Amino acid sequence: MRYRFDDFEFDSKDLILHRAGAALAIRHNEARLLALLLANPHRVLSKEEILNEVWQGKVVSEQAVFQNISHLRALFGNDAIKTYAKRGYQWQRPLGEPITELRGNNTQPQVAVTDTTLPVRHSGAKWLGILMSCILVLFAVVFIIQRDEPEHASFALAYLPFEGAQADEWQLQDTARLDFTAVTTLSAAHFRTSQELVYPEVAPQHPFILTASARYVDSLWYLTFWLKGPAGQWQGVLQGETPQTVKQQLYHHLNQPVVRSVLQNPHSPDLKLAMLTQAHQAAPEDLVLLGALVSAYLDVRELEKAMAMAEKLAVLAKAQTNSQQLGRALAYQGEILLRKNLVDLSLIRLDAALEALEISQDLRAQADVWHSRSWLYHLQGNYGQVKTSLLRSAQLAVQAQDIARELDALTYLSIMASKNHQDNDKYLYLRQAEEKMRGYELPIYHFAKVPFHYAIFADKPADKEPHYRQVLEYTALTPNHWVAQASRKSLVRYYLSEGRYAEAQSLVDSVSPDNVQSAYLAVMYAAAAQTQAELLPLALRAFELAQLSGDRRIGLDVALLLCQMPIELGVNSDFYAQYISEHATPDWRTQNAAQLLALNLAPNSD
């Protein structure tokens, strides 16, 4: 049976979903649940019935039902499925005339939900059908990855001269699917330190920019590359005995459709994870893809799966005698253990990562590991080691000629000094960072970090205001820089608390509401100065953008706000309450404890 609604079409037999002719990714159980809802649009389906029909006797909690309902709402909109308190769920969108598929003389419709009353002897066919459905869903995911790229279209990339290498050795040659253009008027170092200003200028002509750094150590060439696109960045490390060998690896990696897709279009963390999972299955020996998959699992806080993939990366790296990737795998494991609050084990993994990275003299990655160690020592209350680690990180960054990493280590050290009540150090290293910025003649938006830190150090909101205002002056040409967004948010919150609505509105109106940070500013202002009817569409839009960008913090803040809105406005409060239940961190719960308690959303509440 094929169902049509809005611009979607769903095949309940093969469990494949299309939108405007393009296949969409949908998990198997979600597809089965969708089939059940569409087959029963005129009645409310209880959780018990859904569990019985979709999971067919498997032992799962009611949470599984809600999670799948949430994913379907993310696809079709929150109003597509209505929740009836203590009763269940019902499909709400109008359906077109269903199309029944005919097979020979059999005129019975093919039902997506497996009939649990079938005799046992048919179980093999049943599970074969489920397996085939899963395979079809995976093919749909592959289709998504490749749908924006015509079969014979080239991936056009501009590349800047590689650092640390002779230009003639590292010229890139066009392939059947890669179209390279050398850009010699811009250096890789300048591009990285001025990217916020430079990329918007070159993007209309060269939307994908490749930069790289090469080095020769103990008879091996090592390449670290970065790729910038409209929707984000991609990076990786490669190694080989000759530049030609490394370039062939680079060509093979860049041919992976997922690389272009991630860079070209924004994707939610869940969809990006699905795409990378499928890409890894198609190219299991590509260690760069595997590393990206580890990061994707970390982004969605699936720590056990992230650890499994990090261990797999370590095993493959050892098999390939790839010290760079082994070091990164161990660094990933250190980060995962830190998130599990296993500080001592995390330090052991980071020590092992440094040993591996020293073999390939990967200074940037070593700097990152030392940076990570500083936080572990902070948790142990050892400021001396915090300082030593960050100064070592800065030193390695200088050796690698990586200005951004050097400045990040120094400014972070000023923050760590402040946290540890080391007043002399907090100003000393912030001044050092500022002097470095002047010496490197960096664009002015880099200097915005200095007043931003002074704002952090100030005790009273009124004392923070002039520093935040200076940040916005320094970032006038780069309003989406993270320090500008954070400063604008703090100022709006301060102005609203003081009743300075005109100044708050001026800041809200100064940026285009096309990203989650800007959209949340509009929500903050509306919540304080406008009616709830005016607030609702802004809040829904901000929540949508938070899901797309993976900004869980804003997603939680907006979900809490929506839970407090009147029922008569039609807000699906149980959806947002469940979102909070699934994603709230201990820190966020502590900061919002009073509101959660008032809404009966505190942990262990009935």
N, C-alpha and C positions, 0 to 999 in steps of 0.2 A: 504494500500500500504506500502510495506517495501522497504526502500531505503538503499543502501550500498555505502559507500565511505571510503577510507583508511581502518582502522580496526573498523569502526563504522557501526552500523545498526540501522535505525530509523523506527519505526512503526508509520505511520502517522494517523492510525485509533485510536489506543489507546494512542498515544503520549508518547511512551516509547523509550528511547534511550539506546542502549547497546554499549559497547566497549570491544572487545575481549571476548564476551559472558557475561560480567558483566554489570548489570544495572547501569546507571549514573543518578545523580540528575539533573533535569531540570525543571524549573518553567513552569507553564501551558502556559502562554503567549509566553514564549520563544519557547516552543514546537510547538505552533500554528504558530509562525513566521517561525520556521525551516521548518515546513510542507509546508508553502506557498512558501518559497525560493526553496525548492527541487522540488516542482511541476512546477516551472517556471524557470528552470536553464538557459534558452536561452534569457531571457529578463530582463531589469532593472525594478525593482518594485519601484514606487514612495512612499514617506512617506504617502501620502494621501490614496493610495491603501492599504498599509499595515495597516494603522489605520482603514480603513473601513472593511477589511477582518478579522483582528485579534481581534480588540476591538469592532467591530460590532456596531458602533454608540455611544459607550460610550464616554463621554466627557473627553478626556485625551490630553495632549500636545504632540508635536513632540518629546519632551525629552524622552517619554516612548519608542518610536521606537529606539532611539539611545541607551538607556540603555540596551534594550534587544539585540540589535545588538552587543553591547560591551560584554555582557555575553556569547553570542554564539561564538564570536571571542576568548574569554578566553578559551572556551572549545575546539575549533577546530583550533585555530591559527589565527593571524591577517589577513592572506592572504586568508582565507576561504570565506570571504564576501568582495566584492570590493565596495567602495563608488564612485559614479559618482556625481561630484559636481553639486548641484541644480537639479539632476535628480532622484537619489535614490540608490538602492542597488541591487547587483546581486551575486548569488552563483557562486563560482569559482572552487571548487574541482570536479574532474571527478566522475561521478556516475556510479555504476554498473547497470546491468539490473534490473529494479524494479520488485518486486514480488507482484503480485496482489492476494489478498485473495478472495476466492470464497465462496459464501454462497448459498447453494442449486443451483437453476438454474440461479441465478442472477450473471451475469458475469461482472457487472459494478464495477470498483474499488471504494473502500471506501475512500472518501475524508476527510482529517483531518480538513479542514477549513469549518465551518458551512455556508451553503448557506443562505444569508440574504434575499433571495426572497421566502423562504418557507412561506406558509400560517401561520397565527397566531395560528391556532389550533394545530400546531405542536410544539409550544414553550415549552410546558411541557416536551416533549421528548428531545427537544434540550438541555434544561438546565439539565435534568437528565443525558444526555450523557456527558455534561461538568463536572458535579459533579462526575460521575464515573471516568472520565479521571483524575480529581484532586486526587481522592483516589488512583488510580493506580500510579500516580507520587509519592505520599507519600509512598506507598509500595516500590517504587524504592529507595527512600531515606533510608528506613529501611534496604533494601538489601545492600546498600553501607556500612552502619554502621557495618553490620554483615558479609560482604563477606570475610574479612580477618580472620574470626574466624570460623573454622569448627564447626559443630553443637555440637559435643561432646568434643571439645578441652578444656582443662583446662587453666585457666589464672594463670600462675605460678608467684608467688610473693615471694620475699625474704623480711623478716621483721626484723628490729632491735629491741632490748628490748625497750619497751615503757618507756618513762620518767615519773617519779612521780607515779609509780605503782609497785606492787609486780609482779614479772615475772610470777608466777604460776597462778595469777588471769587473766592475759592478754595473755595467750598462745592462738594462733589462730589455729583452727581446719580446716582441709581440708573439702571441700564440693564437691558436684557433679561437680562444674565448677571452683572452686578455689583451687589452690595447693600452700600451704604456706610452706616456708622453713625458719626456725629461724636462724639468723646469729648473734651469740653472740660475735664474735671477733671484732665487730665494734660498737661503741656507736652512738646513734642518734645525739647527740650534735656534735661529731667529724665529722660525715658525713655531717651535714649541714654547718659547718664552713670550710670544706675541700672538698666540693663536686666537685669543678672544677678539682681537682686532683684525688680524690678517685673514683668517679663514672666511669671514663674511665677504671680504673683498674678492677673494679668488674663487669662492664656491660657485658662482654663476657659470664660470668657464670650466672649473675643475672641482666638481663636488666631492671627489674621492682623492685624498692626498696621502701618499705613502712616504714615510721617512724611515731611516734605518741607521744603525750603528754597527760597524763590523770591526772585529779584532782577530788577531792571529796569535794563538797560544798553543805551544807544544804540538806543532804540526797539524793543528785543526783550526778551521775558520769558524767563528761564532758570529751569528747575526741576530741582533735584536731589532724588531721592526714594529712600527706603529702605523695604523691606518685610520684616518679621520674621515667621517662621512656626515651627512646631514642629521642622522639620528643618533650618533654616538661615535665611540672609538673601539678599535680592535687592535690587539697586540699579541706578539708571540716571540719565541726564540727558536733558532734553528742552528744546526752545526753540520759540518762536513769537511772533507779533506781538501777540497778546492772550492773557489768561488762558484764555479759552474755547478758543482754538486749542490751547494746551498741554494743557488738560484733555481735549480730544478725543483727542490723541495718547496721553495716559495711559490713557484708557479702552481705546483700541485695543490698546495694549501689554498691559495687564492681562488682556485677553481671550485672550491666547495661553495654551493649556492647560498648556504647559510651566512657566509661572511658578508656578501653583498646585501642580503636581506636585512640582517641586523643593523648594518650601517645606513641603509636607505630609508627604512621605515621604523617608527617607534613601535615597540611591542610590549605588552604586559610581561612581568617577570614569569608568570606561568606559561604563557605562549612561547616566550624565548627559551624557557627550559625544555618545552616539548620539542622545539625545533632543534636545539642542540643535542638532545637525546637521540633524535632520529639521525642527525648528521654524524654523531659518534658511532652509531650502529652501522652506518654506511661506510665509515672510514675509521675503523677501530685503532689503527696504528698511528693516526694523526694525533700527536701529543699536545699540539696547540689547542685542537678542538676539545680534547679531554680536560685540559686545564680550564678552558672556558666553561665546560660543563660543571666542574667543581665550583667555580665562582657562581654559576647560576643556582646551584643548590644552596649555596650560602645566602644568596639574595632572598630566597624564599624560606630560609631558616630550617631547611631539612638537613640537620647536622649529621645524622647517621648516614644518609645517602651521600652527602658531601665527603664524609670520611671514607666511605667505600670507594668512591671515585678517586680520591686522593691517594689511597693505598694502591689502587690499580695503576695510577699514573706513576707511582714510585716503582712498581714491579716492571712496567714496560720500559721506564727510563733506565733501570739497571740492565735489562735485557739488551737495550740499544746502546749501552755505555754512554748515556747522555747525562753528564753531570749537571748541566743547566736545568734540565727538566726534573731531575732527582731533587735538586735543591728547592725548586719551586713546589714539588709535591710535599716535601717535608715542611716547608713554610706554610702551606695550606693546612697541613695536619696540626701545626702549632696554633694557627688561628682557630681551628675548630675546637681544639682542646681548651683554648682560652675562653671561647664562648660557653663551654661546659663548666667553666670555673675550675678547671684542672691546671692550676698555674705551674706547678712543678713539672708535670708531664709536658706542658707546652714549652717550657724552657729547654727541656731535653731535646724536643723535636727541632726547635730553632737553632740550638747548638749544632745538631746534625746537618741542618740546612746550610749553615755557614761553612761547614767543612766541605760539603759538596760544591757549593758555589765558588769557593776559593780555587778549586781545580780549574774551572773555566775562566777565572778572574772576572766574574760577572759582578762588577762593582755596584751597579744600580740595584740588583736584587739583594746584594749584601747590605746595602744601605737600608733597604726596606725591612730586612730582618732585624737589624739593630734598632730601627725605629719601633718595631713591634715589641722587642725586648723591653724597651723603656716603660711601656705600660704595665708589663708584668712586674717589673721592679717597683713601679708606683703602687701596685696592689699589695706588694710586700712591705710598703713603707720605707723603701730604701732609696732616698733621693740621690745619694751619691752615685749609685748604679744607673739611675734614670739619666742623670747628667752625662755620665760617661758614655752611655749607649747612644744618646742623641748627638753628642759631639763626634762620636765615631761615625754615625750615620752621615753627618754633615761632611766629615773629612773624606769619606768614600765618594760622596756625591761630587765633591770638588775634583777628585781624581778622575771621575767619569765625565767631568765637564757638564754635569747635570745641574743647572742653576735652580730649577724648580725644587728638586729634592733637597738641595742644600738649604734653601730658604725655608722650606717646610720644616726641616729638622730644627732650625734655629727658632722659628716662631713657636713651634710646638714646645720647645724647651722653655720658652718664656711662660707658656701656659702651665707646664708641669711645675715650674718654680713657684708660680702663683698658688697652685693647688697645695704645694708643700710649704707655703708661707716663707718662701725664700725671696724677700722683696728686692734685694740687690740684684739677684740673678734675673728676675723677671723683667726688669728694665734693661739690664746689661745686654741680654741676648736679643731683646726686641730692637734695641738701638743698633746692635751689630747687623741684624737682618736689614734694617733700613739703610745702613751704610753700604751694605752689599748691593742693594737695589740701585743705589745711586752709582756705585762703581760699575755695575753691569749696564747702566743706562736703560733700565727696563721701562716699559710703558707705565703710565701713571696708575693704571688699575691695580698693579701689583702693590703699590704703596698703600692701598686701601686697607690692607691687613694691619697696618700700624695703628691707625685710630680705632679699628675694630677691636684690637687687643686692649687698647686703653679703655674702651667702653666696657670690656669684660672686667677689667681691673677696678673700675669705679663701683662704689658701693650703692649709691642712690640713683634711681631712674633719671632724676633731673640732671645728675652729673654725667650720665651716659649720653644724653641727647646730643650735645655738640659733637661728640666723637662720631656718633652714627650719622649725623648730618654731613660730616666731613667725608665719611666713607662714600656717601651718595654723590658728593662732588667729584671724588676721584674716579667713580665708576659711571659717570654720566654717559660715556660712550659704550659701556658694557653693562647695561642694567640687569642682565641675567646672570652676572657673576655671583657666585655663592655668597660672598661677603655683602654684596649689595642686597640680595634677597633677604639674608638674615637681618641686616640692619633695618631695612624697610619694614620688615615684620615686627621687629622690636619697637620701632618708632610708632607704628600704627597702634600697637597694643598700648603703649604709653599714652598717646594722645587720646585714645578712647577712654582710658581710665581717668584722665584728667578732664574729660568733657570737651576736648578740643577737636570737635567733629570736623570742622572745615579743613584743618591741617591733615587729619587722618584721611579725609576724602581726597584731598589733593594728592597724597601719596598713592592711594588706590588708583586714581585716574591717571597717574603718571606712567603706568606700565600697561601693556596689552595683556588682557586676561587669557592668554593662549597657553599658559603652562600652569602646573598645579600650585606653585608658589603664589603667582599673581591671583589665581582664582581664589585661593584661601584668604588673601587680603580682602577681597570683596566680601567673602563670607564673614570675616571678623567685623568689618564695618557694618554690614547689614544686620548682624546679630545685635549690635549695640545701638544702631541709629535708625533702623527701618522696621517695617512690620514683618511678622513671620511669613506672611504670604509672599512678600518680596524676597525674603531670605531663602525660601524653599528651593526655587530653581537654581539659585547660586550654590547652595549646599549640595544639591544633587550633582551639579556639574563638577564641583570641586572633588566630590567623592569619586566620580567617574575618572577624572584625571589622575587622582591618587592611585587608583587601581592600575591605570595604564602605565604610570611612571614607576610604580612600586614604592611610592612614598607611604609607608605604613603609618608614620607618625601623623601626617595630615589626615590620612584615611581614618585613623582612630579618633582624632579630634572632631572631624566632621560627623562620624558615626555617632559619637556621644551627643553632639548637638541635635542630630536628627531624632535620636531617641527621646529627647526632651520636648519635641514639638507636638502640638495637639493632634489627637487621633482624627479629628474632623478634616484635617488637611490631607488625609490619605497616605500618610507616611507609613511604610511597612516597618514598624519599629522592631519587630522580632528579627528581621533580617539584619539590621544594624546591631542589635544586641548580640546576635550570634557572631557577627564579625568581630565585635569587641572581645567576646569570649575566646575566639580562636586566635586572635593576633595581639592582644594587649600584653605588653612587657611589664615586668615588676615595677620598673621606674615609672612608666606611664600610669600604672594603677595607683602608685603612691601619690603622684601629683594630682590625680583626679579622684582620690578616694571618697571625698564628700559627695560629689555628684553621682558616683557609681553606687554609693550606699543609698542615696535618695531614690535612685531608679531601681533599686533591688538588683543591681548588676555586680555587686561585690562577689569575690570568690566564695564558694560554698553557700551562696544564698539559695533559698528554696524557690 
